Amino acid sequence: MFKSFLTDESGAQVVEYALVIAVVSILLIIALRPLATGTSLSDLVDRVFTCLGGVECG
């Protein structure tokens, strides 16, 4: 019974996906932090929409 538990890898994919999601989330937080300095969340969203619209972000 213990050997079969050690060789079972069915939960490994879930752990891998969770790690990927965690890393991507951390990278997004780090990348978006300069946009949010001293602003509220709505200001951040407005700035992202402006930058995605092709207007210079300055």
Summary of the structure (lengths in Angstrom):
residues: 58
radius of gyration: 20.1
end to end distance: 62.4
largest distance: 62.7
contacts: 93
relative contact order: 0.07
helix: 74%
strand: 0%
